[in-house]
Amino acid sequence: MLTVQPPFSNMQMELLKLYAAGVPDSLLPEIKELIARFLLSRAKEEAGKIWIEKGYNEKTVEAWS
């Protein structure tokens, strides 16, 4: 069965450009950590917005546990 792959995402395109630039393998762990820290920061921001929108507080946390 033939499957059609969607085009690359914008993130994939940027990473391909980075690889084409010849980044040494020794820098890859640092790049991975930068990406992970960035994504974690964005997730925390989103969670904070939802927390505020829903009106959560310490009592909410106590009720969950």
C-alpha positions in Angstrom: 0.0 0.0 0.0 1.3 3.4 -1.0 1.2 6.1 1.7 1.7 9.8 1.1 3.8 11.7 3.6 2.8 15.3 4.5 5.4 18.0 3.7 7.9 18.8 6.4 6.7 21.0 9.3 8.3 24.4 9.8 10.3 22.9 12.7 11.6 20.0 10.6 12.6 22.5 7.9 14.6 24.5 10.4 16.3 21.5 11.8 17.2 20.3 8.3 18.8 23.7 7.6 20.8 23.2 10.9 22.0 19.8 9.9 22.9 21.1 6.4 25.2 23.6 8.1 27.3 20.8 9.4 26.8 21.0 13.2 29.3 18.8 14.9 27.9 15.7 16.8 29.5 17.1 20.0 27.0 20.0 19.9 23.9 17.9 19.4 23.3 17.1 23.1 23.4 20.9 23.9 21.0 21.6 21.1 18.6 18.9 22.3 18.8 20.4 25.8 18.1 23.9 24.5 15.0 22.6 22.6 13.8 20.7 25.6 14.2 23.7 27.9 12.4 25.9 25.4 9.5 23.5 25.1 9.3 23.0 28.9 9.1 26.8 29.3 6.3 27.1 26.8 4.4 24.3 28.5 4.7 26.0 31.9 3.5 29.2 30.4 0.4 27.5 28.9 -0.3 25.6 32.1 0.0 28.9 34.1 -2.6 30.5 31.7 -5.0 27.6 32.1 -4.5 27.6 35.9 -5.5 31.3 36.0 -8.4 30.9 33.6 -9.8 28.0 35.6 -9.4 29.8 38.9 -7.3 27.0 40.4 -5.5 27.6 43.8 -4.1 25.7 46.7 -7.5 24.4 47.7 -7.9 22.9 44.2 -4.6 21.0 44.6 -5.7 19.7 48.0 -9.0 18.5 46.5 -7.1 16.7 43.7 -5.0 14.8 46.2 
